[in-house]
Amino acid sequence: NKITLPEYYENPIITKNGEKKMILWHNSDLSDINGKRIGSLSAGMDITDIKLLEQKLEMRNQELEAYIKKIEEQSERINEQNIKLYQSESELKESNATKDKFFSIIAHDLRGPIGTSKQLMNMILESFEEMSDEEKYELMIEIQKTINNTYELLEQLLSWSLSQRGVIPFE
């Protein structure tokens, strides 16, 4: 008269030759016209290979998740390194710009006294015969002052350069 909807469950069995198999069981109760249970209909399907594949798939998924985690960690480290690299690049560009400006200032500061010394020397050489010894001496004193000032500037630049490279400590 009536068959109930099948129930499904998995249950292991051991075969005659000792193999363990996983079976997916389908059970349905059979009843007569009065609703009295008169039997059971059972069918089983060997799902051992499917279960093994599921286990392998789960293992592969775990391995894949571990690989993905490693890749994400490596990606994060690469991103951190890229940030540091960009910061270093920015600092280097700023440092180069400062260096270029510094060299421009040095060139300007050296051009003045060296140009003055050059002009004074040219004056002495062009008018050497017409100048008195006193005029020559005064111009030589001016040249000496200019050269001493220029030399002092170069000494200070050298000291600054050594302190920047860490050769001498800065105080």
GIFEN-V226201 format. One line per field, one symbol per residue. ss: DSSP state (H for helix, E for strand, C for the rest). phi: phi as a letter, one per 30 degrees, with the letter a starting at -180 (. if undefined). A space follows every 50 residues. Layout:
BEGIN
ss = ???
phi = ???
END
This chain:
BEGIN
ss = CEECCCEEEEEEEECCCCCEEEEEEEEEEEECCCCCEEEEEEEEEECHHH HHHHHHHHHHHHHHHHHHHHHHHHHHHHHHHHHHHHHHHHHHHHHHHHHH HHHHHHHHHHHHHHHHHHHHHHHHHHCCCCCCHHHHHHHHHHHHHHHHHH HHHHHHHHHHHHHHCCCCCCC
phi = .bbdddccacadbcdedidcbccccbbbdcbdddiddclbcbbbbdcedd dddddddddddddddddddddddddddddddddddddddddddddddddd ddddddedddeeddddddddddddddcedddddddddddddddddddddd dddddddddddddddidbdcb
END
